């Protein structure tokens, strides 16, 4: 056993991954989690033949390290690959679902964009680089690809992935690959072509959209089963530094001392009793915006929906002025998500686009959603299954000027070398990003990173 004792606060996927790897490197690791189960926002629920996800629905597997970790924890045999139909994704335009092109090149032939918009896309390599790299996603997309592409591709994409608006987010921090393509190649189109081999070599694996047999929560539950010291229902009230050691205070009492601490909880839950920071640092970190989001799970008889639902789902551009961000065709994505004669839809409401709608009463929200679904996919009947989860603080938005946040986090860590601040407020919000961040943190603590 390594002499170093490590406390991990928060059983989100980053903290779980780091804890697992450190324990396997013979560190003495104790993990504290406020809730009665691990996984953070990753939660799978099974009810009467329905399998639903309250948080992330899929995991895009494109990195060899993430694939290797899934194999290491023994989950490779439980992977479930998405239906090939999920390659088709729809965008709402003029009240109708239209298939989205798979790449910038294929955008030239799609009916989704006008001839002038296609010509604008073709001209993208002629647009000069922007010297100011801390720009919004909206500014970048409109400058390089035009207003129509921003409105009908980038805007709904940002709503679907980040529950936010492209005007609210920094390109460099939110979509670093697009920023790097412009910086390295001067063009997204040339960068996609010239950089494809480089990306494949870097990632080291083919792209695969997956879940697991028991749903996404099987991932954190499997990691947690491998941990020796996991304390659920332990809310950490204070992390106190005494000399070179740390004491963890929960409602169940004091634990420690520990040599190092990993804090893996959202910044909106931080306070000055929790970690050592001054008032200015606390105020800076409260600028991280977590927009509210509602996830509505709705089941319908198949013969009550006219659209074949032959795809991943649809996204709604802000320009269409509708009351939902989009919907996943969950029972198309994976088998076993609904009874055989039913469809399961996962509908998203609110986010940074319409935050006030996210907190609506469930029955009001269902009525609002069903009006949209009647118009968009030909819904004719009432829901035979319904569930609603409200996330008052969903996905952190990396705004322009986010360097201030990152520098503040680094300043706190530099003053407290044995304190590590981890979570999806740093280096990516997706499940694979969080796994990679947990792996890197464990390597760094173990002296290998």
C-alpha positions as a Markdown table, in Angstrom:
| # | Residue | x | y | z |
|---|---|---|---|---|
| 1 | Unk | 0.0 | 0.0 | 0.0 |
| 2 | Unk | 1.3 | 3.5 | -0.9 |
| 3 | Unk | 1.8 | 5.7 | 2.1 |
| 4 | Unk | -0.1 | 8.5 | 0.5 |
| 5 | Unk | -3.7 | 8.8 | 1.6 |
| 6 | Unk | -6.1 | 10.5 | -0.9 |
| 7 | Unk | -9.6 | 11.8 | -0.3 |
| 8 | Unk | -11.9 | 12.2 | -3.4 |
| 9 | Unk | -14.9 | 14.4 | -2.8 |
| 10 | Unk | -17.7 | 13.7 | -5.3 |
| 11 | Unk | -18.5 | 10.5 | -7.2 |
| 12 | Unk | -18.9 | 12.1 | -10.6 |
| 13 | Unk | -17.2 | 10.3 | -13.5 |
| 14 | Unk | -13.9 | 12.3 | -13.2 |
| 15 | Unk | -13.6 | 11.6 | -9.5 |
| 16 | Unk | -14.5 | 7.9 | -9.9 |
| 17 | Unk | -12.0 | 7.4 | -12.7 |
| 18 | Unk | -9.2 | 9.1 | -10.8 |
| 19 | Unk | -10.0 | 7.2 | -7.6 |
| 20 | Unk | -10.1 | 3.8 | -9.4 |
| 21 | Unk | -6.7 | 4.4 | -11.1 |
| 22 | Unk | -5.0 | 5.7 | -8.0 |
| 23 | Unk | -6.3 | 2.8 | -5.9 |
| 24 | Unk | -4.9 | 0.4 | -8.6 |
| 25 | Unk | -1.5 | 2.2 | -8.2 |
| 26 | Unk | -1.7 | 1.3 | -4.5 |
| 27 | Unk | -2.7 | 4.7 | -3.1 |
| 28 | Unk | -5.0 | 4.6 | -0.1 |
| 29 | Unk | -8.1 | 6.2 | -1.6 |
| 30 | Unk | -11.4 | 7.2 | 0.1 |
| 31 | Unk | -14.3 | 8.6 | -1.9 |
| 32 | Unk | -17.1 | 10.7 | -0.4 |
| 33 | Unk | -20.4 | 11.2 | -2.2 |
| 34 | Unk | -23.3 | 13.3 | -1.1 |
| 35 | Unk | -26.0 | 11.2 | -2.8 |
| 36 | Unk | -26.9 | 7.5 | -2.2 |
| 37 | Unk | -25.4 | 6.4 | -5.6 |
| 38 | Unk | -22.4 | 7.3 | -7.7 |
| 39 | Unk | -22.4 | 8.9 | -11.1 |
| 40 | Unk | -23.3 | 12.5 | -10.8 |
| 41 | Unk | -25.6 | 13.4 | -13.6 |
| 42 | Unk | -25.4 | 9.9 | -15.1 |
| 43 | Unk | -28.5 | 8.1 | -14.0 |
| 44 | Unk | -30.5 | 5.3 | -15.6 |
| 45 | Unk | -34.0 | 4.4 | -14.5 |
| 46 | Unk | -36.0 | 1.3 | -15.4 |
| 47 | Unk | -39.8 | 1.4 | -15.1 |
| 48 | Unk | -42.3 | -1.2 | -16.4 |
| 49 | Unk | -40.5 | -2.1 | -19.6 |
| 50 | Unk | -39.0 | 1.4 | -20.1 |
| 51 | Unk | -35.3 | 2.2 | -19.7 |
| 52 | Unk | -34.6 | 6.0 | -19.5 |
| 53 | Unk | -31.7 | 8.2 | -19.0 |
| 54 | Unk | -31.9 | 11.3 | -16.8 |
| 55 | Unk | -28.5 | 12.6 | -17.9 |
| 56 | Unk | -26.2 | 11.6 | -20.8 |
| 57 | Unk | -27.8 | 9.1 | -23.2 |
| 58 | Unk | -24.7 | 8.0 | -25.1 |
| 59 | Unk | -20.9 | 7.9 | -25.1 |
| 60 | Unk | -19.0 | 8.7 | -28.2 |
| 61 | Unk | -16.0 | 6.3 | -28.1 |
| 62 | Unk | -13.2 | 7.7 | -30.2 |
| 63 | Unk | -10.2 | 7.7 | -27.9 |
| 64 | Unk | -8.0 | 4.7 | -27.3 |
| 65 | Unk | -7.4 | 5.6 | -23.6 |
| 66 | Unk | -11.1 | 5.8 | -22.9 |
| 67 | Unk | -11.7 | 2.5 | -24.7 |
| 68 | Unk | -8.9 | 1.0 | -22.7 |
| 69 | Unk | -10.3 | 2.2 | -19.5 |
| 70 | Unk | -13.7 | 0.7 | -20.3 |
| 71 | Unk | -12.0 | -2.6 | -21.0 |
| 72 | Unk | -9.9 | -2.3 | -17.8 |
| 73 | Unk | -13.0 | -2.1 | -15.6 |
| 74 | Unk | -14.6 | -5.1 | -17.3 |
| 75 | Unk | -17.3 | -3.3 | -19.3 |
| 76 | Unk | -16.1 | -3.9 | -22.8 |
| 77 | Unk | -18.4 | -7.0 | -23.1 |
| 78 | Unk | -21.4 | -4.9 | -22.0 |
| 79 | Unk | -21.1 | -2.2 | -24.6 |
| 80 | Unk | -24.2 | -1.7 | -26.8 |
| 81 | Unk | -23.6 | 0.0 | -30.1 |
| 82 | Unk | -26.1 | 2.5 | -31.4 |
| 83 | Unk | -28.5 | 1.6 | -34.2 |
| 84 | Unk | -26.9 | 2.5 | -37.6 |
| 85 | Unk | -29.9 | 4.7 | -38.2 |
| 86 | Unk | -28.6 | 7.0 | -35.5 |
| 87 | Unk | -26.1 | 8.3 | -38.1 |
| 88 | Unk | -29.0 | 10.3 | -39.5 |
| 89 | Unk | -29.7 | 13.5 | -37.5 |
| 90 | Unk | -32.5 | 15.9 | -38.3 |
| 91 | Unk | -32.7 | 19.7 | -38.1 |
| 92 | Unk | -36.0 | 21.6 | -38.0 |
| 93 | Unk | -36.3 | 24.1 | -40.9 |
| 94 | Unk | -39.6 | 25.8 | -41.8 |
| 95 | Unk | -41.4 | 23.4 | -39.5 |
| 96 | Unk | -40.1 | 20.2 | -41.1 |
| 97 | Unk | -37.4 | 17.7 | -40.1 |
| 98 | Unk | -34.6 | 17.8 | -42.6 |
| 99 | Unk | -31.5 | 15.5 | -42.5 |
| 100 | Unk | -28.3 | 17.2 | -41.5 |
| 101 | Unk | -25.2 | 16.6 | -43.6 |
| 102 | Unk | -22.4 | 14.6 | -42.0 |
| 103 | Unk | -19.6 | 17.0 | -42.8 |
| 104 | Unk | -18.8 | 20.4 | -44.2 |
| 105 | Unk | -18.1 | 18.9 | -47.6 |
| 106 | Unk | -21.5 | 17.1 | -47.8 |
| 107 | Unk | -23.2 | 20.4 | -46.7 |
| 108 | Unk | -22.7 | 21.4 | -50.3 |
| 109 | Unk | -25.3 | 18.9 | -51.6 |
| 110 | Unk | -27.9 | 19.1 | -48.8 |
| 111 | Unk | -31.3 | 20.8 | -49.3 |
| 112 | Unk | -31.0 | 22.2 | -45.8 |
| 113 | Unk | -29.1 | 25.2 | -47.0 |
| 114 | Unk | -29.8 | 27.7 | -49.8 |
| 115 | Unk | -27.5 | 28.0 | -52.9 |
| 116 | Unk | -26.0 | 31.2 | -51.5 |
| 117 | Unk | -25.2 | 29.5 | -48.2 |
| 118 | Unk | -23.6 | 26.6 | -50.0 |
| 119 | Unk | -21.4 | 29.0 | -52.0 |
| 120 | Unk | -20.5 | 30.7 | -48.8 |
| 121 | Unk | -19.4 | 27.4 | -47.3 |
| 122 | Unk | -17.3 | 26.6 | -50.5 |
| 123 | Unk | -15.6 | 30.0 | -50.0 |
| 124 | Unk | -14.6 | 29.1 | -46.4 |
| 125 | Unk | -10.9 | 28.4 | -47.3 |
| 126 | Unk | -10.6 | 32.0 | -48.5 |
| 127 | Unk | -11.5 | 33.5 | -45.2 |
| 128 | Unk | -8.5 | 34.8 | -43.3 |
| 129 | Unk | -7.6 | 33.7 | -39.8 |
| 130 | Unk | -8.9 | 35.6 | -36.8 |
| 131 | Unk | -6.1 | 37.0 | -34.7 |
| 132 | Unk | -8.3 | 37.2 | -31.6 |
| 133 | Unk | -8.8 | 33.5 | -30.7 |
| 134 | Unk | -11.0 | 34.2 | -27.7 |
| 135 | Unk | -14.1 | 34.6 | -29.7 |
| 136 | Unk | -17.6 | 33.3 | -29.4 |
| 137 | Unk | -18.7 | 30.2 | -31.3 |
| 138 | Unk | -21.3 | 32.4 | -33.0 |
| 139 | Unk | -18.8 | 35.0 | -34.2 |
| 140 | Unk | -16.5 | 32.3 | -35.5 |
| 141 | Unk | -19.2 | 30.4 | -37.4 |
| 142 | Unk | -20.7 | 33.4 | -39.0 |
| 143 | Unk | -17.3 | 34.8 | -40.1 |
| 144 | Unk | -16.1 | 31.5 | -41.5 |
| 145 | Unk | -19.3 | 29.9 | -42.8 |
| 146 | Unk | -22.0 | 32.5 | -42.9 |
| 147 | Unk | -25.2 | 33.4 | -41.1 |
| 148 | Unk | -27.3 | 30.6 | -42.5 |
| 149 | Unk | -24.8 | 27.9 | -41.4 |
| 150 | Unk | -24.7 | 29.5 | -38.0 |
| 151 | Unk | -28.5 | 29.5 | -37.7 |
| 152 | Unk | -29.2 | 26.0 | -39.0 |
| 153 | Unk | -26.2 | 24.0 | -38.1 |
| 154 | Unk | -24.1 | 25.5 | -35.3 |
| 155 | Unk | -26.9 | 27.0 | -33.2 |
| 156 | Unk | -28.9 | 23.8 | -32.9 |
| 157 | Unk | -25.7 | 21.7 | -32.4 |
| 158 | Unk | -24.7 | 23.9 | -29.5 |
| 159 | Unk | -28.2 | 23.7 | -28.0 |
| 160 | Unk | -28.1 | 19.9 | -28.3 |
| 161 | Unk | -24.6 | 19.3 | -26.9 |
| 162 | Unk | -24.1 | 22.1 | -24.4 |
| 163 | Unk | -27.7 | 23.2 | -23.7 |
| 164 | Unk | -26.6 | 26.7 | -24.6 |
| 165 | Unk | -26.4 | 29.4 | -27.3 |
| 166 | Unk | -23.3 | 29.9 | -29.5 |
| 167 | Unk | -23.3 | 33.6 | -28.5 |
| 168 | Unk | -22.7 | 32.6 | -24.9 |
| 169 | Unk | -19.7 | 30.2 | -25.4 |
| 170 | Unk | -16.0 | 30.6 | -26.2 |
| 171 | Unk | -14.9 | 28.7 | -29.3 |
| 172 | Unk | -11.4 | 28.1 | -27.9 |
| 173 | Unk | -12.6 | 26.5 | -24.7 |
| 174 | Unk | -15.8 | 24.8 | -25.8 |
| 175 | Unk | -14.8 | 23.5 | -29.3 |
| 176 | Unk | -11.0 | 23.6 | -29.2 |
| 177 | Unk | -10.7 | 21.4 | -32.3 |
| 178 | Unk | -12.4 | 23.9 | -34.5 |
| 179 | Unk | -10.2 | 26.7 | -33.0 |
| 180 | Unk | -7.1 | 24.5 | -33.7 |
| 181 | Unk | -8.1 | 23.8 | -37.3 |
| 182 | Unk | -8.3 | 27.5 | -38.1 |
| 183 | Unk | -5.0 | 28.2 | -36.2 |
| 184 | Unk | -3.1 | 25.3 | -37.8 |
| 185 | Unk | -4.6 | 25.2 | -41.3 |
| 186 | Unk | -6.3 | 28.5 | -41.8 |
| 187 | Unk | -9.5 | 26.7 | -42.9 |
| 188 | Unk | -11.9 | 24.2 | -41.5 |
| 189 | Unk | -12.3 | 22.4 | -44.8 |
| 190 | Unk | -8.6 | 22.1 | -45.4 |
| 191 | Unk | -8.1 | 21.2 | -41.8 |
| 192 | Unk | -10.7 | 18.4 | -42.0 |
| 193 | Unk | -9.0 | 17.0 | -45.0 |
| 194 | Unk | -5.3 | 17.4 | -44.1 |
| 195 | Unk | -5.8 | 16.6 | -40.4 |
| 196 | Unk | -7.9 | 13.4 | -40.7 |
| 197 | Unk | -4.9 | 11.1 | -40.5 |
| 198 | Unk | -3.3 | 13.0 | -37.7 |
| 199 | Unk | -6.5 | 12.9 | -35.7 |
| 200 | Unk | -7.0 | 9.1 | -36.3 |
| 201 | Unk | -3.4 | 8.5 | -35.2 |
| 202 | Unk | -3.9 | 10.7 | -32.1 |
| 203 | Unk | -7.2 | 9.1 | -31.1 |
| 204 | Unk | -6.0 | 5.5 | -31.8 |
| 205 | Unk | -9.5 | 4.0 | -32.3 |
| 206 | Unk | -12.5 | 4.1 | -34.6 |
| 207 | Unk | -15.5 | 6.2 | -33.7 |
| 208 | Unk | -18.3 | 4.3 | -32.0 |
| 209 | Unk | -21.5 | 5.6 | -30.4 |
| 210 | Unk | -22.3 | 3.4 | -27.4 |
| 211 | Unk | -24.2 | 2.8 | -24.2 |
| 212 | Unk | -24.2 | -0.3 | -22.0 |
| 213 | Unk | -26.6 | -3.2 | -21.4 |
| 214 | Unk | -28.0 | -1.7 | -18.2 |
| 215 | Unk | -27.7 | 1.9 | -19.5 |
| 216 | Unk | -25.2 | 4.7 | -19.0 |
| 217 | Unk | -25.2 | 4.4 | -15.2 |
| 218 | Unk | -23.7 | 0.9 | -15.5 |
| 219 | Unk | -20.4 | 2.8 | -16.1 |
| 220 | Unk | -20.2 | 4.6 | -12.8 |
| 221 | Unk | -21.7 | 1.7 | -10.9 |
| 222 | Unk | -19.0 | -0.6 | -12.3 |
| 223 | Unk | -16.2 | 1.7 | -11.4 |
| 224 | Unk | -17.7 | 2.2 | -7.9 |
| 225 | Unk | -17.8 | -1.6 | -7.3 |
| 226 | Unk | -14.1 | -1.7 | -7.7 |
| 227 | Unk | -13.4 | 0.9 | -4.9 |
| 228 | Unk | -12.6 | -0.3 | -1.4 |
| 229 | Unk | -13.5 | 2.9 | 0.5 |
| 230 | Unk | -16.6 | 4.5 | -0.9 |
| 231 | Unk | -18.8 | 6.5 | 1.5 |
| 232 | Unk | -22.2 | 7.3 | 0.0 |
| 233 | Unk | -24.7 | 9.7 | 1.7 |
| 234 | Unk | -21.7 | 11.6 | 3.1 |
| 235 | Unk | -22.0 | 15.3 | 2.3 |
| 236 | Unk | -18.7 | 17.1 | 2.8 |
| 237 | Unk | -19.2 | 20.3 | 4.8 |
| 238 | Unk | -15.6 | 21.4 | 5.1 |
| 239 | Unk | -12.2 | 20.5 | 3.8 |
| 240 | Unk | -9.7 | 21.8 | 6.4 |
| 241 | Unk | -6.0 | 22.0 | 6.0 |
| 242 | Unk | -4.0 | 21.3 | 9.2 |
| 243 | Unk | -0.3 | 21.8 | 8.5 |
| 244 | Unk | 0.5 | 19.6 | 5.5 |
| 245 | Unk | -2.5 | 17.3 | 6.0 |
| 246 | Unk | -6.3 | 17.6 | 5.2 |
| 247 | Unk | -9.3 | 16.7 | 7.3 |
| 248 | Unk | -12.6 | 16.0 | 5.6 |
| 249 | Unk | -15.7 | 17.0 | 7.7 |
| 250 | Unk | -19.1 | 15.4 | 6.8 |
| 251 | Unk | -22.4 | 15.2 | 8.6 |
| 252 | Unk | -21.2 | 11.8 | 9.8 |
| 253 | Unk | -18.0 | 13.2 | 11.4 |
| 254 | Unk | -14.4 | 13.9 | 10.6 |
| 255 | Unk | -12.2 | 11.7 | 8.4 |
| 256 | Unk | -8.5 | 11.8 | 7.8 |
| 257 | Unk | -5.9 | 13.0 | 7.9 |
| 258 | Unk | -5.3 | 12.8 | 4.2 |
| 259 | Unk | -2.2 | 13.8 | 2.2 |
| 260 | Unk | -4.0 | 14.9 | -0.9 |
| 261 | Unk | -7.6 | 15.9 | -1.8 |
| 262 | Unk | -9.4 | 15.7 | -5.2 |
| 263 | Unk | -12.5 | 18.0 | -5.2 |
| 264 | Unk | -14.9 | 16.8 | -7.9 |
| 265 | Unk | -18.1 | 18.8 | -7.4 |
| 266 | Unk | -19.6 | 21.7 | -9.5 |
| 267 | Unk | -18.3 | 25.2 | -8.9 |
| 268 | Unk | -21.8 | 26.4 | -8.0 |
| 269 | Unk | -21.7 | 24.2 | -4.9 |
| 270 | Unk | -18.4 | 25.7 | -3.7 |
| 271 | Unk | -18.1 | 28.0 | -0.7 |
| 272 | Unk | -15.2 | 29.4 | 1.3 |
| 273 | Unk | -15.7 | 26.8 | 4.1 |
| 274 | Unk | -15.2 | 24.1 | 1.6 |
| 275 | Unk | -11.8 | 25.0 | 0.2 |
| 276 | Unk | -9.2 | 27.7 | 0.9 |
| 277 | Unk | -10.0 | 30.7 | -1.4 |
| 278 | Unk | -10.4 | 34.4 | -0.9 |
| 279 | Unk | -13.6 | 36.3 | -1.6 |
| 280 | Unk | -12.4 | 37.6 | -5.0 |
| 281 | Unk | -11.6 | 34.0 | -6.1 |
| 282 | Unk | -15.0 | 32.8 | -4.9 |
| 283 | Unk | -16.7 | 35.6 | -6.8 |
| 284 | Unk | -14.7 | 34.8 | -10.0 |
| 285 | Unk | -15.7 | 31.1 | -9.9 |
| 286 | Unk | -19.4 | 32.0 | -9.4 |
| 287 | Unk | -19.3 | 33.4 | -13.0 |
| 288 | Unk | -19.4 | 29.9 | -14.4 |
| 289 | Unk | -22.9 | 29.6 | -15.7 |
| 290 | Unk | -24.8 | 26.4 | -15.4 |
| 291 | Unk | -28.1 | 27.0 | -17.3 |
| 292 | Unk | -31.3 | 25.2 | -16.1 |
| 293 | Unk | -32.5 | 22.3 | -18.2 |
| 294 | Unk | -35.5 | 20.0 | -18.2 |
| 295 | Unk | -35.4 | 16.5 | -19.6 |
| 296 | Unk | -38.8 | 15.1 | -20.4 |
| 297 | Unk | -39.1 | 11.3 | -21.1 |
| 298 | Unk | -42.2 | 10.5 | -23.1 |
| 299 | Unk | -43.5 | 7.2 | -24.5 |
| 300 | Unk | -46.1 | 6.8 | -27.2 |
| 301 | Unk | -47.7 | 4.0 | -29.2 |
| 302 | Unk | -45.8 | 3.6 | -32.5 |
| 303 | Unk | -49.0 | 4.0 | -34.5 |
| 304 | Unk | -49.6 | 7.4 | -32.9 |
| 305 | Unk | -46.5 | 8.9 | -34.5 |
| 306 | Unk | -46.4 | 9.5 | -38.3 |
| 307 | Unk | -42.7 | 10.1 | -38.6 |
| 308 | Unk | -40.6 | 6.9 | -38.8 |
| 309 | Unk | -38.1 | 8.2 | -36.2 |
| 310 | Unk | -35.3 | 6.8 | -38.3 |
| 311 | Unk | -32.4 | 8.7 | -36.8 |
| 312 | Unk | -30.7 | 9.9 | -33.7 |
| 313 | Unk | -33.3 | 12.7 | -33.1 |
| 314 | Unk | -33.9 | 16.3 | -34.1 |
| 315 | Unk | -32.6 | 19.6 | -33.0 |
| 316 | Unk | -34.4 | 22.9 | -33.2 |
| 317 | Unk | -32.6 | 26.1 | -34.4 |
| 318 | Unk | -33.4 | 29.2 | -32.3 |
| 319 | Unk | -34.5 | 30.9 | -35.5 |
| 320 | Unk | -37.5 | 28.5 | -35.7 |
| 321 | Unk | -38.9 | 30.1 | -32.5 |
| 322 | Unk | -40.1 | 26.9 | -30.9 |
| 323 | Unk | -40.4 | 25.9 | -27.2 |
| 324 | Unk | -38.1 | 22.9 | -27.2 |
| 325 | Unk | -34.4 | 22.5 | -27.9 |
| 326 | Unk | -34.8 | 19.1 | -29.6 |
| 327 | Unk | -35.5 | 15.4 | -29.0 |
| 328 | Unk | -33.7 | 12.1 | -29.1 |
| 329 | Unk | -35.4 | 9.1 | -30.6 |
| 330 | Unk | -34.3 | 7.0 | -27.7 |
| 331 | Unk | -36.0 | 3.7 | -28.6 |
| 332 | Unk | -34.4 | 4.0 | -32.1 |
| 333 | Unk | -31.0 | 4.6 | -30.7 |
| 334 | Unk | -30.9 | 1.4 | -28.6 |
| 335 | Unk | -33.0 | -1.7 | -28.3 |
| 336 | Unk | -34.8 | -2.4 | -25.1 |
| 337 | Unk | -35.5 | 1.2 | -24.3 |
| 338 | Unk | -39.3 | 0.9 | -24.7 |
| 339 | Unk | -41.9 | -1.9 | -25.1 |
| 340 | Unk | -42.0 | -3.3 | -28.7 |
| 341 | Unk | -45.1 | -1.4 | -29.7 |
| 342 | Unk | -43.9 | 2.0 | -28.4 |
| 343 | Unk | -41.5 | 4.8 | -29.1 |
| 344 | Unk | -39.5 | 6.6 | -26.4 |
| 345 | Unk | -38.6 | 10.2 | -26.9 |
| 346 | Unk | -36.3 | 12.3 | -24.7 |
| 347 | Unk | -37.1 | 15.9 | -25.1 |
| 348 | Unk | -35.0 | 18.9 | -23.9 |
| 349 | Unk | -36.4 | 22.2 | -22.7 |
| 350 | Unk | -34.7 | 25.4 | -21.5 |
| 351 | Unk | -31.0 | 25.7 | -21.4 |
| 352 | Unk | -29.2 | 28.9 | -22.1 |
| 353 | Unk | -31.7 | 29.7 | -24.9 |
| 354 | Unk | -34.9 | 29.7 | -22.9 |
| 355 | Unk | -33.9 | 29.3 | -19.2 |
| 356 | Unk | -37.4 | 30.3 | -17.9 |
| 357 | Unk | -39.1 | 27.4 | -19.6 |
| 358 | Unk | -37.0 | 24.8 | -17.9 |
| 359 | Unk | -38.7 | 25.2 | -14.5 |
| 360 | Unk | -42.3 | 24.8 | -15.8 |
| 361 | Unk | -44.7 | 22.5 | -14.1 |
| 362 | Unk | -44.6 | 19.0 | -15.6 |
| 363 | Unk | -48.1 | 18.8 | -16.9 |
| 364 | Unk | -47.8 | 22.3 | -18.4 |
| 365 | Unk | -44.6 | 21.3 | -20.0 |
| 366 | Unk | -46.0 | 18.1 | -21.5 |
| 367 | Unk | -48.9 | 20.1 | -23.1 |
| 368 | Unk | -46.3 | 22.5 | -24.6 |
| 369 | Unk | -44.1 | 19.7 | -25.8 |
| 370 | Unk | -47.0 | 17.7 | -27.4 |
| 371 | Unk | -48.1 | 20.8 | -29.4 |
| 372 | Unk | -44.6 | 20.9 | -30.8 |
| 373 | Unk | -44.5 | 17.1 | -31.5 |
| 374 | Unk | -47.9 | 17.1 | -33.2 |
| 375 | Unk | -46.5 | 19.7 | -35.6 |
| 376 | Unk | -43.0 | 18.2 | -36.1 |
| 377 | Unk | -43.4 | 14.4 | -36.1 |
| 378 | Unk | -47.2 | 14.0 | -36.5 |
| 379 | Unk | -48.0 | 13.0 | -33.0 |
| 380 | Unk | -51.7 | 11.9 | -32.7 |
| 381 | Unk | -52.1 | 10.3 | -29.3 |
| 382 | Unk | -51.3 | 10.9 | -25.7 |
| 383 | Unk | -48.3 | 9.7 | -23.7 |
| 384 | Unk | -48.5 | 6.2 | -22.3 |
| 385 | Unk | -45.3 | 6.9 | -20.3 |
| 386 | Unk | -44.0 | 10.1 | -18.9 |
| 387 | Unk | -41.2 | 11.2 | -16.5 |
| 388 | Unk | -39.5 | 14.5 | -15.9 |
| 389 | Unk | -36.2 | 15.5 | -14.4 |
| 390 | Unk | -35.2 | 19.1 | -13.8 |
| 391 | Unk | -31.6 | 20.1 | -13.6 |
| 392 | Unk | -31.5 | 23.6 | -12.1 |
| 393 | Unk | -27.8 | 23.7 | -12.9 |
| 394 | Unk | -26.9 | 21.6 | -16.0 |
| 395 | Unk | -23.8 | 21.9 | -18.2 |
| 396 | Unk | -21.2 | 24.6 | -17.3 |
| 397 | Unk | -20.8 | 27.1 | -20.1 |
| 398 | Unk | -17.2 | 28.1 | -21.0 |
| 399 | Unk | -17.8 | 31.8 | -21.8 |
| 400 | Unk | -15.4 | 34.2 | -23.6 |
| 401 | Unk | -12.9 | 35.2 | -20.9 |
| 402 | Unk | -12.9 | 31.7 | -19.4 |
| 403 | Unk | -9.1 | 32.0 | -18.9 |
| 404 | Unk | -9.9 | 34.0 | -15.8 |
| 405 | Unk | -11.7 | 30.9 | -14.4 |
| 406 | Unk | -8.9 | 28.5 | -15.3 |
| 407 | Unk | -6.2 | 30.8 | -13.9 |
| 408 | Unk | -8.2 | 31.1 | -10.6 |
| 409 | Unk | -8.4 | 27.4 | -10.3 |
| 410 | Unk | -4.6 | 27.1 | -11.0 |
| 411 | Unk | -3.9 | 29.8 | -8.4 |
| 412 | Unk | -5.8 | 27.9 | -5.7 |
| 413 | Unk | -4.0 | 24.7 | -6.6 |
| 414 | Unk | -0.6 | 26.3 | -6.7 |
| 415 | Unk | -1.0 | 27.6 | -3.2 |
| 416 | Unk | -2.2 | 24.2 | -2.1 |
| 417 | Unk | -0.1 | 21.7 | -4.0 |
| 418 | Unk | -1.9 | 18.7 | -2.5 |
| 419 | Unk | -5.4 | 20.0 | -3.6 |
| 420 | Unk | -6.7 | 19.1 | -7.0 |
| 421 | Unk | -9.8 | 20.7 | -8.5 |
| 422 | Unk | -11.5 | 18.5 | -11.0 |
| 423 | Unk | -14.8 | 18.4 | -12.9 |
| 424 | Unk | -16.6 | 19.2 | -16.1 |
| 425 | Unk | -15.9 | 22.9 | -15.5 |
| 426 | Unk | -12.4 | 22.2 | -16.9 |
| 427 | Unk | -11.2 | 20.6 | -20.2 |
| 428 | Unk | -14.5 | 19.3 | -21.5 |
| 429 | Unk | -18.0 | 18.5 | -20.5 |
| 430 | Unk | -18.7 | 15.1 | -22.2 |
| 431 | Unk | -18.4 | 11.7 | -20.5 |
| 432 | Unk | -15.3 | 10.8 | -22.5 |
| 433 | Unk | -13.7 | 14.2 | -21.6 |
| 434 | Unk | -14.3 | 13.5 | -17.9 |
| 435 | Unk | -12.9 | 10.0 | -18.1 |
| 436 | Unk | -9.8 | 11.4 | -19.9 |
| 437 | Unk | -9.4 | 14.1 | -17.3 |
| 438 | Unk | -9.7 | 11.6 | -14.5 |
| 439 | Unk | -7.0 | 9.4 | -16.1 |
| 440 | Unk | -4.7 | 12.4 | -16.6 |
| 441 | Unk | -5.2 | 13.6 | -13.0 |
| 442 | Unk | -4.3 | 10.1 | -11.7 |
| 443 | Unk | -1.2 | 10.0 | -13.8 |
| 444 | Unk | -0.1 | 13.4 | -12.6 |
| 445 | Unk | -0.6 | 12.5 | -8.9 |
| 446 | Unk | 1.2 | 9.2 | -9.5 |
| 447 | Unk | 4.1 | 11.1 | -11.0 |
| 448 | Unk | 3.6 | 9.7 | -14.5 |
| 449 | Unk | 1.9 | 12.6 | -16.1 |
